[in-house]
Amino acid sequence: MIVGLGTSRPSNNEHFSRILRCRYAGLLCVALPVFSWGTAKAQDNSSTLPPVQIEAPKNRAAPKPAPASTPSTRRRTERTNKPPKPNTQTAAAPDDGNGPNNNTSGPPLQQVPGLDKTGTKLGDLPASVQIIPHQVVTEQGGTLLRDAIWNASGINSGGQDSLGYFDHFLIRGLNAQVFTDRFSDGDQLGGLVHSLNGVKQIEILEGPGSAVFGSGPPGGTVNIVHFDPSPVFHWGTSTQVNSFGGVTNSNYVTGPTTIAGLNYRIDTTVSGGDAFRDLNSKDYEIRPAFQWHVQDHTFTFALDARHIEQTPDSYGLIYLGGQPITGVPNTAKYSTPFAFAKQDDIRPTFTDQWDVTNLLTINNRFSYTHREIDAMRNNDSMTAFNSSSGTRIVNVGGVDELMGRQLRAQNDSDNFFDYQFEPVWKFYTGGVHHTLLTGFEYQRQVMDTNRVTADLPNITNIFAPVTTETPNSLTFKCDAKHSCDNDHLVANYYGLYATDQMDLTDKWKLRVGVRQDWYDTQLDPLITMPGAFTLTNVPIVAGVPLLRDDKPVSWNVGTLYHLTSWMAPYIGASQSYMANFNSENVQNGIGAPESARQYEAGIRFTFLNERVVLNTAVFNVSRDNVATLFTPSTGPNAGVQTVVFDSQLTNGEEVSLIAKITDQWSVLANATHQEAVVTGAPNSIATIGNRPQGVPANMANAWSVYKFALGGISGFQFGIGANYRDRTWSDTTNVNSVPGFVIGNLMFGWENANWGVALNVKNFTDKLYFVAANGAGGFVGEGLGAYLTLRYHE
C-alpha cells in the first residue's frame, strides 16, 4: 500500500474498532439528556397545569347541510371556506422577480418542503431536511445543482463514477438520489448534470427515504423544485459571462392565459463557450409549464426538454505516489482530447391535485422520462506503479510513462415511467390530529446499454503529457481485457405505502411510515462476453435472461417535541432498500437489494422569531450489500474493473446555521464531521476498516451577504464565503487520495426593483483543489475565475 508523503492514519483494525465503540455514543449523549430534562420539567410544573379546554377540531367535517344541497354544492362550499391556494393569491404578494408567491421568503421553519408529501412545515419534521432557496444560489453566481449543494451540511460531490458529465452526490458518506418535483431521475448512476432552469429551491432530506420514495440509495434525497406559473404577468432575463470564456443565458415569462384559472410559465437556458481545462460544454433547454384551477382540481403539466454536450475528464490529474501528480500545470491533460458526452433528455409530467373535501386530497401524478446518452470517455481505474497490466505508470529508462490507457464508447437509452396515486387524509382520533399520506406507486424502467473499449497509445512522459490518439486510429474490442456489454434491462417496481404525521399535542409530533415494495428485475444479455460470470459463478450468456424478484419492507419513525419556543429535540430511525439494478452495476448479474438503516437525533434551535435557526444532529448509518466498482492491482484480473458487494458504516455529527442578523446582514454556515468505514467485504477482505470512496471526514461551508447604500444609492451588496473539504480516497483500497482544501469566494453587486448586476470571484486565492477522487486521478476544481451577471425582470 502506498500512502502519500506527510500523511499517517491508524491501522485498519484500530480505526474500525474505534468507530464501532462509538456507534451509539453520540446519539445517547444528545437524546437522553434532552428528553430527560423535558420530562423533569413537565413533572416540576405538574401542579400549575393550565385548565383543559376542549373545542371541536378545526378540520373536522362540517355539519350535514340541508337536503336541498347537492354533493357538488357541498364541495364548492367547503372549498370557498378554505384559505386560498398560495399560487392563486395576487394581492400584496411579495415578488422576487419570478412571479408572486414563488419567493422563498418568510421564517425558515414555517416553509413546507415538497419532498415531505404531507404538507408538514419544516419546524415539525423529526428529521434533517434543508432548503436552499434560489436567492442564495443566485447571490453566489451559481447556475447548476452542484453549485447549490455547498450550502447544505452533510452533502458533497464525489463517489463512484464522478466523471464530470453527470451529477453524483454523497449524503452522510452514502449515495444520494436526485428527484425533480418529487419524480425520480431514473437510472441512479447514469444521470445528467442538473441546471437551475426555472428552479425555485433545492430540498435535501438526509438519510434513507424509501418509506416514501421506494427503491433508493441510503444517503438521502435531493429534490429540485420549480417555480409555479403565476396569475400575474412577469418576465425576466439574465446573462452570465465568465473569465474562462463561458456564457449562460436564462429567460422566463409567466402569466395568465385567456382561459379562466389557466396560467403558464416558460423557462429557457442556453449555455456554452470555453471552460476551465478546456472541458467545454453546451446546454440547450426549455421548460413550458401550465397550471389550471378548475373547481376542486389543480392540474399541472410541465415538459422538460434538454440537449447537453460535455467533455468528460476521467483521468484528471493522475495519481503518482498516492496523490495527484505535482510538477505540472493544473491544465495538464491525460484524458483523450476528443472525449465527449452527449445527452438528450425529455420528461413530460402531469399532476392532478383534487381537493375532495377539507379532509381529503387525492393526488394523481405521472412522469415519463426518455434519455439518450452517447459518450466516449476514458476508463476510470489505476493499478500499482510498474504493474504489468491495467492503466499504470511504468518507469522506462528513467522516464515515467502512462501505459494501458483505454477509451470506452457507450450508447445508453433509458425510458422511465412513474405513476403515483396518493390520497392524503386529515382527521382526528380523540385529541390527536392526523395527516395520513397513503399511496400506490408503479414504476417501469427499460434500459438498453451498448459499450466497447479501445486501447490508446502511451503517454511517454507524464510530466510533459502529450496525447497522440486520433478518432480514426481506434480499434474497439469486446473481451476479458476490454470492458463491454450489450444488454437490455427491464424493471417493474410496485409500492404500497402510508405515512402518518401526528400532532399528539401542540408541542409533541410523531411520524410513522411504512412501505411494501415489489422489485421485478430482468437482465437480457444480447452478447456473450468472455469470462463474464454472476457472483454465484453462473455464466452470463447471450439469450439467457437473468431474473430477480424481491419484496422489501421499508419504514421510518420519528418524534419531535417543542420543549420551549426556541428549542425542539427530535429523534428518529429509518430502514431503506435499493434495487442493485442500473446501467453500471449489472456486469456481474443482478445483485440482492442494498439495505440501510439510520439512527438520528438532533436539536433544532430558533431565536428572534426565526431570524436565527440552528440545527444540530448526530447520526449512525449502516448499509449492506453495497455494489462497489473494484479494480485489482495484481493477480489474473489486474486492471479489470468488477463489481463487488460490501458493507459500510458512518457515524457523524453536523450543524447548520441560517441567520438574518439584521435586515441588511445574513449568514449561512454549516459543518459536518463523519467517520465512514468499510465493515464487510467478502471479495476484498483487506479493505475492511478502510474509508469508502469520496467520503471526507470533515466539511464546512460559510456564506455571508451584507446590503448597504453607497453615495445615497441603496441596493449595493457584498458577499464572502468559504468552502472546506477534507481528504478523500479514490476507492476502498485507500491507496490513492486527493488532499483537503479551502477555497474562498467573493461577490459584489447592485440591484433595484428591475435591474441587477453582480461580479462573483470564485476561488479568489487560485487554490489547486480536487472536486472528486476518481479511480485514476483527481477531478480538478476550477481555478480563479470571475463571473459577471446582468439581470432584468418586470
C-alpha positions, 0 to 999 in steps of 0.5 A: 500500500502506498500512502502519500508523503506527510500523511499517517492514519491508524491501522485498519483494525484500530480505526474500525474498532474505534468507530464501532465503540462509538456507534451509539455514543453520540446519539445517547449523549444528545437524546437522553439528556434532552428528553430527560430534562423535558420530562423533569420539567413537565413533572416540576410544573405538574401542579400549575397545569393550565385548565383543559379546554376542549373545542371541536377540531378545526378540520373536522367535517362540517355539519350535514347541510340541508337536503336541498344541497347537492354533493357538488354544492357541498364541495364548492362550499367547503372549498370557498371556506378554505384559505386560498391556494398560495399560487392563486393569491395576487394581492400584496404578494411579495415578488422576487422577480419570478412571479408572486408567491414563488419567493422563498421568503418568510421564517425558515421553519414555517416553509413546507418542503415538497419532498415531505408529501404531507404538507408538514412545515419544516419546524415539525419534521423529526428529521434533517431536511434543508432548503436552499432557496434560489436567492442564495444560489443566485447571490453566489453566481451559481447556475447548476445543482452542484453549485447549490449543494455547498450550502447544505451540511452533510452533502458533497460531490464525489463517489463512484463514477464522478466523471464530470458529465453527470451529477453524483452526490454523497449524503452522510458518506452514502449515495444520494438520489436526485428527484425533480418535483418529487419524480425520480431521475431514473437510472441512479448512476447514469444521470445528467448534470442538473441546471437551475432552469426555472428552479425555485429551491433545492430540498435535501432530506438526509438519510434513507427515504424509501418509506416514501420514495421506494427503491433508493440509495441510503444517503438521502434525497435531493429534490429540485423544485420549480417555480409555479406559473403565476396569475400575474404577468412577469418576465425576466432575463439574465446573462452570465459571462465568465473569465474562462470564456463561458456564457449562460443565458436564462429567460422566463415569462409567466402569466395568465392565459385567456382561459379562466384559472389557466396560467403558464410559465416558460423557462429557457437556458442556453449555455456554452463557450470555453471552460476551465481545462478546456472541458467545454460544454453546451446546454440547450433547454426549455421548460413550458409549464401550465397550471389550471384551477378548475373547481376542486382540481389543480392540474399541472403539466410541465415538459422538460426538454434538454440537449447537453454536450460535455467533455468528460475528464476521467483521468484528471490529474493522475495519481503518482505516489498516492496523490495527484501528480505535482510538477505540472500545470493544473491544465495538464491533460491525460484524458483523450482530447476528443472525449465527449458526452452527449445527452438528450433528455425529455420528461413530460409530467402531469399532476392532478391535485383534487381537493375532495373535501377539507379532509381529503386530497387525492393526488394523481401524478405521472412522469415519463422520462426518455434519455439518450446518452452517447459518450466516449470517455476514458476508463476510470481505474489505476493499478500499482506503479510498474504493474504489468497490466491495467492503466499504470505508470511504468518507469522506462529508462528513467522516464515515467510513462502512462501505459494501458490507457483505454477509451470506452464508447457507450450508447445508453437509452433509458425510458422511465415511467412513474405513476403515483396515486396518493390520497392524503387524509386529515382527521382526528382520533380523540385529541390527536390530529392526523395527516395520513399520506397513503399511496400506490406507486408503479414504476417501469424502467427499460434500459438498453446499454451498448459499450466497447473499449479501445486501447490508446497509445502511451503517454511517454512522459507524464510530466510533459503529457502529450496525447497522440490518439486520433478518432480514426486510429481506434480499434474497439474490442469486446473481451476479458481485457476490454470492458463491454456489454450489450444488454437490455434491462427491464424493471417493474417496481410496485409500492404500497405505502402510508405515512402518518404525521401526528400532532399528539399535542401542540408541542409533541409530533410523531411520524410513522411510515411504512412501505411494501415494495415489489422489485421485478428485475430482468437482465437480457444479455444480447452478447456473450462476453468472455469470462463474464460470470454472476457472483454465484459463478453462473455464466452470463450468456447471450439469450439467457435472461437473468431474473430477480424478484424481491419484496422489501419492507421499508419504514421510518419513525420519528418524534419531535417535541417543542420543549420551549419556543426556541428549542425542539429535540427530535429523534428518529430511525429509518430502514431503506432498500435499493434495487442493485439494478442500473446501467453500471452495476449489472456486469456481474448479474443482478445483485440482492437489494442494498439495505440501510438503516439510520439512527438520528437525533438532533436539536433544532434551535430558533431565536428572534422569531426565526431570524436565527435557526440552528440545527444540530444532529448526530447520526449512525448509518449502516448499509449492506450489500453495497455494489462497489466498482473494484479494480485489482492491482495484481493477480489474473484480473489486474486492471479489470474493473468488477463489481463487488458487494460490501458493507459500510458504516458512518457515524457523524455529527453536523450543524447548520446555521441560517441567520438574518442578523439584521435586515441588511446582514445574513449568514449561512454556515454549516459543518459536518464531521463523519467517520465512514468505514468499510465493515464487510467485504467478502471479495476484498477482505483487506479493505475492511476498516478502510474509508469508502470512496469520496467520503471526507471526514470533515466539511464546512461551508460559510456564506455571508451577504451584507446590503448597504447604500453607497453615495445615497444609492441603496441596493449595493451588496457584498458577499464572502464565503468559504468552502472546506473539504477534507481528504478523500480516497479514490476507492476502498483500497485507500491507496490513492487520495486527493488532499483537503482544501479551502477555497474562498469566494467573493461577490459584489453587486447592485440591484433595484426593483428591475435591474441587477448586476453582480461580479462573483470571484470564485476561488479568489486565492487560485487554490489547486483543489480536487472536486472528486477522487476518481479511480485514476486521478483527481477531478480538478476544481476550477481555478480563479475565475470571475463571473459577471451577471446582468439581470432584468425582470418586470 
